[in-house]
């Protein structure tokens, strides 16, 4: 019997692009004060990098494009991005679906990244008190980040459940399902048309999810169909 639903955070419960743009706005304000580059210009340029598919070295590229030495300013840019208070909105159905599910299931969340930043995301989204169990894996836990099965083991232990009693809902087929499947969890890919990972191809069958949905709206009825 399914007793718990465990969620991923970024691009599953809210559009991850929002966080990037919120951070870029903070960095652009910083750059105007520190480097004299107009905030509006900086924001537009950073957004263009993101929309062009640049990930990971956005700030390096931006500084180099302005002929500014990255070694001097990059740490401050990264700190500004990570430490900013984000402005975020969940997907339209997120709150109503989670409220409805809480009537039938225990809810958990697994996310990874800069730990204080992930916590601020939950607070900005109004989700900080939604989940019975929350596991945030920080930089010091990188060896245990998904696709490892370790975070799923830890959350199941906290809930005192077997893998077969829980489902994991995520958006990234490269990391969100393989570890959960190894523990017998039901896996659900929320494959939104505008999602960051909508076109990612699982590297093997073990990375596939059991169920694929275009958003969270039909999640509860889908689970009822599977286990009702």
C-alpha positions as a Python dict, from the first residue, in 0.01 Angstrom:
ca = {
    (1, 'X'): (0, 0, 0),
    (2, 'X'): (133, 341, -95),
    (3, 'X'): (173, 558, 215),
    (4, 'X'): (404, 845, 116),
    (5, 'X'): (477, 1072, -179),
    (6, 'X'): (827, 1220, -197),
    (7, 'X'): (888, 1521, -421),
    (8, 'X'): (1181, 1684, -591),
    (9, 'X'): (1178, 2065, -567),
    (10, 'X'): (1338, 2246, -862),
    (11, 'X'): (1128, 2238, -1179),
    (12, 'X'): (891, 1990, -1014),
    (13, 'X'): (705, 2222, -775),
    (14, 'X'): (804, 2556, -930),
    (15, 'X'): (977, 2674, -1252),
    (16, 'X'): (1352, 2665, -1187),
    (17, 'X'): (1398, 2944, -1442),
    (18, 'X'): (1229, 3175, -1190),
    (19, 'X'): (1507, 3120, -941),
    (20, 'X'): (1777, 3187, -1198),
    (21, 'X'): (1613, 3513, -1306),
    (22, 'X'): (1557, 3620, -946),
    (23, 'X'): (1925, 3561, -878),
    (24, 'X'): (2028, 3744, -1193),
    (25, 'X'): (1828, 4048, -1082),
    (26, 'X'): (2016, 4050, -751),
    (27, 'X'): (2351, 4009, -928),
    (28, 'X'): (2267, 4284, -1177),
    (29, 'X'): (2194, 4525, -892),
    (30, 'X'): (2524, 4428, -731),
    (31, 'X'): (2709, 4475, -1060),
    (32, 'X'): (2569, 4824, -1105),
    (33, 'X'): (2690, 4924, -758),
    (34, 'X'): (3026, 4745, -782),
    (35, 'X'): (3118, 4756, -1151),
    (36, 'X'): (2920, 5046, -1288),
    (37, 'X'): (2730, 4832, -1540),
    (38, 'X'): (2363, 4938, -1555),
    (39, 'X'): (2140, 4690, -1374),
    (40, 'X'): (1891, 4659, -1659),
    (41, 'X'): (2169, 4584, -1907),
    (42, 'X'): (2329, 4326, -1680),
    (43, 'X'): (2000, 4148, -1621),
    (44, 'X'): (1916, 4128, -1991),
    (45, 'X'): (2260, 3990, -2071),
    (46, 'X'): (2248, 3725, -1796),
    (47, 'X'): (1897, 3621, -1899),
    (48, 'X'): (2016, 3581, -2259),
    (49, 'X'): (2288, 3341, -2145),
    (50, 'X'): (2032, 3132, -1956),
    (51, 'X'): (1786, 3126, -2245),
    (52, 'X'): (2073, 3026, -2472),
    (53, 'X'): (2133, 2714, -2265),
    (54, 'X'): (2439, 2831, -2071),
    (55, 'X'): (2465, 2664, -1731),
    (56, 'X'): (2744, 2658, -1474),
    (57, 'X'): (2978, 2924, -1612),
    (58, 'X'): (2732, 3208, -1681),
    (59, 'X'): (2909, 3460, -1460),
    (60, 'X'): (3252, 3375, -1600),
    (61, 'X'): (3127, 3439, -1952),
    (62, 'X'): (2952, 3760, -1853),
    (63, 'X'): (3261, 3902, -1683),
    (64, 'X'): (3486, 3805, -1972),
    (65, 'X'): (3242, 3965, -2219),
    (66, 'X'): (3286, 4289, -2023),
    (67, 'X'): (3665, 4240, -2018),
    (68, 'X'): (3662, 4201, -1640),
    (69, 'X'): (3893, 3952, -1472),
    (70, 'X'): (3674, 3671, -1329),
    (71, 'X'): (3915, 3579, -1050),
    (72, 'X'): (3858, 3916, -883),
    (73, 'X'): (3479, 3934, -899),
    (74, 'X'): (3341, 3584, -954),
    (75, 'X'): (3328, 3484, -584),
    (76, 'X'): (3126, 3795, -501),
    (77, 'X'): (2884, 3731, -787),
    (78, 'X'): (2831, 3370, -682),
    (79, 'X'): (2778, 3473, -319),
    (80, 'X'): (2526, 3738, -422),
    (81, 'X'): (2336, 3483, -632),
    (82, 'X'): (2336, 3215, -365),
    (83, 'X'): (2252, 3444, -75),
    (84, 'X'): (1974, 3647, -235),
    (85, 'X'): (1615, 3621, -111),
    (86, 'X'): (1433, 3476, -411),
    (87, 'X'): (1106, 3590, -560),
    (88, 'X'): (926, 3270, -662),
    (89, 'X'): (580, 3140, -748),
    (90, 'X'): (494, 2769, -750),
    (91, 'X'): (329, 2607, -1048),
    (92, 'X'): (-43, 2696, -1045),
    (93, 'X'): (-154, 2355, -922),
    (94, 'X'): (122, 2290, -668),
    (95, 'X'): (-45, 2407, -347),
    (96, 'X'): (-387, 2257, -421),
    (97, 'X'): (-240, 1920, -521),
    (98, 'X'): (-20, 1902, -211),
    (99, 'X'): (-310, 1998, 16),
    (100, 'X'): (-525, 1727, -136),
    (101, 'X'): (-254, 1462, -117),
    (102, 'X'): (-194, 1535, 252),
    (103, 'X'): (-535, 1390, 325),
    (104, 'X'): (-424, 1048, 203),
    (105, 'X'): (-44, 1034, 208),
    (106, 'X'): (255, 1143, 410),
    (107, 'X'): (461, 1395, 215),
    (108, 'X'): (837, 1422, 186),
    (109, 'X'): (1086, 1627, -13),
    (110, 'X'): (1441, 1564, -135),
    (111, 'X'): (1646, 1844, -286),
    (112, 'X'): (2013, 1924, -326),
    (113, 'X'): (2236, 2226, -381),
    (114, 'X'): (2341, 2524, -170),
    (115, 'X'): (2160, 2431, 149),
    (116, 'X'): (2058, 2777, 275),
    (117, 'X'): (1947, 2867, -76),
    (118, 'X'): (1728, 2558, -104),
    (119, 'X'): (1570, 2642, 231),
    (120, 'X'): (1501, 2997, 114),
    (121, 'X'): (1329, 2856, -193),
    (122, 'X'): (1090, 2656, 26),
    (123, 'X'): (1014, 2964, 234),
    (124, 'X'): (959, 3186, -70),
    (125, 'X'): (721, 2928, -218),
    (126, 'X'): (522, 2893, 104),
    (127, 'X'): (618, 2526, 128),
    (128, 'X'): (842, 2525, 435),
    (129, 'X'): (573, 2365, 656),
    (130, 'X'): (415, 2142, 390),
    (131, 'X'): (625, 1829, 423),
    (132, 'X'): (654, 1586, 710),
    (133, 'X'): (1012, 1503, 613),
    (134, 'X'): (1255, 1730, 425),
    (135, 'X'): (1605, 1627, 320),
    (136, 'X'): (1831, 1899, 179),
    (137, 'X'): (2170, 1770, 67),
    (138, 'X'): (2427, 2050, 72),
    (139, 'X'): (2764, 2090, -91),
    (140, 'X'): (2928, 1874, 176),
    (141, 'X'): (2690, 1590, 79),
    (142, 'X'): (2768, 1601, -292),
    (143, 'X'): (2886, 1239, -298),
    (144, 'X'): (2535, 1137, -193),
    (145, 'X'): (2340, 1359, -434),
    (146, 'X'): (2089, 1200, -668),
    (147, 'X'): (2114, 980, -872),
    (148, 'X'): (2254, 802, -566),
    (149, 'X'): (2000, 598, -376),
    (150, 'X'): (2137, 733, -47),
    (151, 'X'): (1896, 1030, -14),
    (152, 'X'): (1601, 803, -77),
    (153, 'X'): (1725, 559, 185),
    (154, 'X'): (1763, 840, 436),
    (155, 'X'): (1416, 980, 378),
    (156, 'X'): (1251, 637, 389),
    (157, 'X'): (1431, 571, 717),
    (158, 'X'): (1301, 898, 858),
    (159, 'X'): (946, 805, 755),
    (160, 'X'): (1000, 443, 873),
    (161, 'X'): (873, 307, 542),
    (162, 'X'): (985, 49, 289),
    (163, 'X'): (1055, 160, -66),
    (164, 'X'): (744, -15, -193),
    (165, 'X'): (535, 210, 33),
    (166, 'X'): (650, 536, -127),
    (167, 'X'): (659, 715, -461),
    (168, 'X'): (905, 974, -589),
    (169, 'X'): (794, 1259, -813),
    (170, 'X'): (1061, 1445, -1009),
    (171, 'X'): (1148, 1614, -1336),
    (172, 'X'): (1500, 1498, -1426),
    (173, 'X'): (1538, 1149, -1577),
    (174, 'X'): (1914, 1164, -1538),
    (175, 'X'): (1897, 1163, -1158),
    (176, 'X'): (1547, 1150, -1011),
    (177, 'X'): (1436, 791, -1069),
    (178, 'X'): (1719, 540, -1084),
    (179, 'X'): (1805, 554, -712),
    (180, 'X'): (1439, 544, -611),
    (181, 'X'): (1370, 247, -838),
    (182, 'X'): (1659, 55, -685),
    (183, 'X'): (1471, 73, -354),
    (184, 'X'): (1138, -34, -500),
    (185, 'X'): (976, 310, -503),
    (186, 'X'): (717, 404, -761),
    (187, 'X'): (861, 678, -984),
    (188, 'X'): (673, 957, -1160),
    (189, 'X'): (823, 1191, -1418),
    (190, 'X'): (653, 1531, -1431),
    (191, 'X'): (753, 1612, -1787),
    (192, 'X'): (631, 1966, -1834),
    (193, 'X'): (651, 2097, -2193),
    (194, 'X'): (848, 2400, -2071),
    (195, 'X'): (1062, 2207, -1821),
    (196, 'X'): (1440, 2223, -1804),
    (197, 'X'): (1470, 1848, -1864),
    (198, 'X'): (1177, 1778, -2095),
    (199, 'X'): (1410, 1669, -2376),
    (200, 'X'): (1661, 1476, -2165),
    (201, 'X'): (1690, 1112, -2264),
    (202, 'X'): (1737, 851, -1991),
    (203, 'X'): (2075, 680, -2047),
    (204, 'X'): (1923, 339, -1984),
    (205, 'X'): (1596, 165, -1894),
    (206, 'X'): (1681, 175, -1525),
    (207, 'X'): (1658, 556, -1543),
    (208, 'X'): (1302, 555, -1675),
    (209, 'X'): (1007, 649, -1454),
    (210, 'X'): (711, 417, -1408),
    (211, 'X'): (461, 694, -1489),
    (212, 'X'): (487, 1012, -1696),
    (213, 'X'): (261, 1317, -1645),
    (214, 'X'): (260, 1663, -1808),
    (215, 'X'): (205, 1836, -1470),
    (216, 'X'): (86, 1761, -1116),
    (217, 'X'): (-284, 1806, -1185),
    (218, 'X'): (-362, 1441, -1251),
    (219, 'X'): (-122, 1300, -989),
    (220, 'X'): (-381, 1209, -728),
    (221, 'X'): (-618, 1044, -976),
    (222, 'X'): (-326, 857, -1132),
    (223, 'X'): (-227, 720, -793),
    (224, 'X'): (-586, 624, -722),
    (225, 'X'): (-592, 437, -1051),
    (226, 'X'): (-272, 255, -962),
    (227, 'X'): (-361, 168, -605),
    (228, 'X'): (-734, 233, -566),
}
